[in-house]
Amino acid sequence: MAKQLKQTGVLLLLLLMLGACGAGKYLSKGDKRFGQEEYERAIEYYKQALGNADNPGEVNYKIAEAYRLSNRISEAEPYYKAALDANYRKEDAYYYYALALKANGKYEEALRWMQDYVRVGTSPQLKSMAARELENLQQLDEILTKGQRYEVQNLEALNTDASEFAPYVLNNELVFSSTRGPGKEYLGNGEGFLDIFSTTLTDSAAEMGGAVHKYDGVSVEDLHDALPTFTNDGGTMVFARGNEGTKKGRQNVDLFISQRRASGWSEPKLLSINDREAWDSSPAFSPDGRTLYFSSSRRGGLGGTDIYKSTLDDNGRFSQPENLGPSINTAGNESFVSVGPDGTLYIASDGLPGLGNLDLFRIENGKPVNMGQPVNSPGDDFGIYFVNGQYGFFSSNREGGKGGDDLYRFAKSARKQVNFFVDGTLYQLREGARQRTAVPNHTVALQNEAGKQLRTTTTDANGQFSFPLDSASTYFLVAEKPGFFTARQRVSTVGKMPAQTALADEVNEVRLNATLVLNEIVKEKAIVLENIFYDFDKANIRPDAAQELDKLVQILKDNPGISIELSSHTDARGSEAYNQDLSQRRAESAVEYIISQGIDRSRITARGYGESRPVVRNAKTEEEHQRNRRTEFKVVRIQE
């Protein structure tokens, strides 16, 4: 037996060693592919290494980074979390985990993680970026309420499980970029190489995509060709080409120009405005064709990629590119520029306040304005193109699409818009005080009907606060403070939508009012539960009494640190012994109901006092007897 056990131990040790060796082999291969920016292959190797890795936190972090660097940060979220849960403490994991949460619409969690990082982080660069993101997250409420009145529709007939993006309309053709079709896999993200395609524009989004054609002579195998822009006459095209000279990685993205000839597009040539050491991409001509906007990561910019412009002289030469400056560009990335028919500039940015990843902005009076929902989402929203003032197309990788990036059609809604808000004031009331006082600089939470926290805000110097609300929804406003009962109020927009004929403006506001009061907790102070009635000579809980007891259940849930005595009282009619027994049975019945709603039995005690503690002594009228027949509770313990 000892020999068999020894052999088994050796076998287990050998298996462990082989597993560790296998993990090391896959980890080494993953690192090699990661260094070559072949992130899709790196992810595959890292996931194979994960099962037997001695350092799962580090491997999960590398998987997360591979997703982030291949523009899939939303998919990185569980891997950053796994890395942090495994005590992997690389500092940027905290920052990028918060961004991944934001990219998945988990704004409250993102805010908490970003706040934590700003408080404890040590990297000056990351802390500066986190502080900027924190400011952006705190502007979400305003963004969520100021969306344009657009109806958005996925071009399902055109989109595939590949990526389609960067729409442009030319001569009744929708031109776009896509990784669709046969060909080699691009190892950066596991999709195909980008090519330029077109399809006939139709009035119906559902019919678009019947016949799709590739731009032959422009799209080259094993190169990324994408993001075309055209002069108004359609005779000149500028587009971005990437991966020139190497089939690995994502180096040197440059702008190329081509002219339309009778035989097709001319051989593309490099534009003189390119920077050989930078990305130059997402070009867009102005309506008169004399200005070319584009994004670039060249030195001297404000962040990752900035928006630049270059003007075309009468001899066809482009001027030295000019950065659009800090009023538009940020320390983040600004790209995917486009120009509307009226000359309005549109950009995508992840550095300006937005809903997550890239958001779309229009430039008004030289300043970017977030386009809001439904054009923007927690995902990447970019590459907008206005056909006219009423409708156009844009790109997004939002949830519910068909592929990596999808094309969407947007059109102005004929319905007038209604934005709901709740405006409230938070007060506190101390025992013995004559009046309540406002509570400044205090957190108030907005919960949905199921109790999930949606967002928080801070009261101003006068204790006032505000939240945007959805239509036909029910919420709870909640505020907590040590030594006080949690304040809670229900707010609903159900049934409050005005008729369209009653709306005066294109965008209208409906503002609801709320008052939250934090009442001081005083031990042994009796608090009457109103409208707790019982049938004659009975102790069972009636439906109307259950509704009132549910309020006490909520108080106990909102204040988990308190324990209470629930007491029942009778009037003086009937014998003292009878009243004592009846009140005890009623108190116990109420307590059993409360326990059935999920409250721990150890936190609540039933006590019947019969007629021994009247509120009105020597009661004569029925009203006075009713005041004596009451149910009360009092706090007997507070967990410190």
C-alpha positions, 0 to 999 in steps of 0.5 A: 500500500505504501508503495502504491501511495508513493507511486500515486504521489509521484504521478500527481507531482509529475502531472502538476509539473507538466501542467505548470510547464504547459502553462508556462509554454502558453504564457510565453507564446502569449507574451510573444504575440502580445509584443507583436500586437497580435492580440487575438492570438495572445488571448487564445494562448493566455486563456490556455495558460490560465487553468494551470497558471501559478499566477492567475491574477497576472494572466487575467490582467494580460487577457484584459489588456489584450482586449483593451488594446484591440479596442474591446475594453467592454470584454476586458471587464471580467478579466480585470476583476479576476486579476484584482480578486486574485490580489494582482496589484498593478496600478493601471488595472484599477483605472482600466477596470473602471473604464471597462465598467463604464463601457458596459454601462455600470456607471455607479460601479465605475464611479466608485472604482475611479473615486477609490483610485483617485484617492489611493493611486500613486501614478501622476499620469494615471491619477490625472487621467482618473481625475478627468474621468471622474469629472466626466462620470459626474456629468452623466445625468446632464448627458442622459437628459439632453439627447436629440430627438432621433429614432435609431435603426440597425441596418440589419440587412446590411450588417454582418457578424464582421464589422461595418462602420464609417458610412458615407453617401456618394451618388446614391451609394452608401460607402462604408468600411468592413472586415467582411468577406473571405481573406486572411485574418488580421491578428490584432483583433481576430477579424478580417482586414478592412476594405471599402465597400458600397451598396445602393442607398434605399429609403427603407433601412430594412431593404438596404444591403441587397448588393454590396461591391468592393472598391477594387483597385483601392482595397488591397489584400493584407492591408487595411483600407478604410474611412474614405471621404470624397469631394462633392463632385466625387472626383477625389477620394482620401482614405486611410491605409494601415499595416503598410510594409508589415503583416503584423501589428498596427503600425503606420496608418497613413492617408492616401489620395486617389482620383476617379478616372474613366477606368476606375480609381487611380493608384493611391498616393501618400498625402504630403501631410502624413507624419511617418511616425504617427497614425493619420486617419479618419479624413473628412472634406468640408462641403466646399472641398477646400479643407481636409480634417483628419485625426493624428497621433503626431507629436505636439498634440494634446492626447492620444489622437487629435483633430487637425485640419489642412487647407487645399490651395489653387494648385492642389497643395495641402497646407501644414496641418493645424491642430484644432486646439484644446477647446476640441481636443483632449488628453484622450482620443478625438477621431472619426471626424465628419462634416455635415451639409451645413458645415457643422463639424462632428467628432468622436471622443473618449476624452470628453464627458460621455456615456462610455468609450467613444461618444459622438459630439457636434461642435457648437460655437467652437465647443463639443456638445455630446449628442446624447441618447439614443445616438450615444450608448455605453459602447463605441459610437462614432463615424456619423454622417448626415445625408441632410438635416433630417437623417443620416448614418453612424457606427456603433458596437453597442449591445444588440448589434450583429457584429463587432461594429454595425451601421445604424440609420438615424432620423429626427423624430416627429414627436416632441420630447419630454424629459422628466426630472425630480427636484428634492430637498433633504432635511433632518429632524432631531428629537426635540427640535422645533423644525427640520433643517436642510442637509447640505453636501450629503449623498442621495441615491436613486433606486429603481423599483426593484431596489437597485441603485441607479445613480447618486448625487450630492445635495447643494448648500441648501440641501437640494438635489435633482435626478433625471428620470425615465418616462413610465417608471417608478423610483425610490429616493434614499438617503442615509445618515448615522444616528438617523432612520434612513429617509425613503420616498417613492417617485413615479413618472407613470401616467405623467406623460403630457399629451403631444398637443399640450407640449409647447416646445420641441423639448419639454421638461416635467419636474416632480417635487420630493422631500426627504426627511432624516428622523433621529433615532431615539432609543425607547421612543414609541412610534405609532404604526398608523392604520393597523386594524384587526377584526373583532376578537381576532389577531390575524393580519388583515390585508390592510394591516399587512400594507402598513406593516410592510412599511416597518419591514422596509424601515428594518431593511433600510436600517439593518443595525437596529433591533426593535420591540413591537407592541400592541395595545387595547382600550380599557373595555373588557377584562384586563386579562382578556385585553392582555392576552389579545394584545400579546397575540396581536403583537406576536401575529404582527411579528410573525408577519414581519419575519415572514418578509425576511427580517431576522427573528433576533431583531424583533420582539413581540410585546402585548401591553393590554390596557396598561399604557393608555394614551388617553386616560379615562377615555370616553369617546370612540375616537379616544378609545381608538387612539388607545387601540394602537400598534407601536414600535421602539428601537431597543438596540443600535448596533455600533 
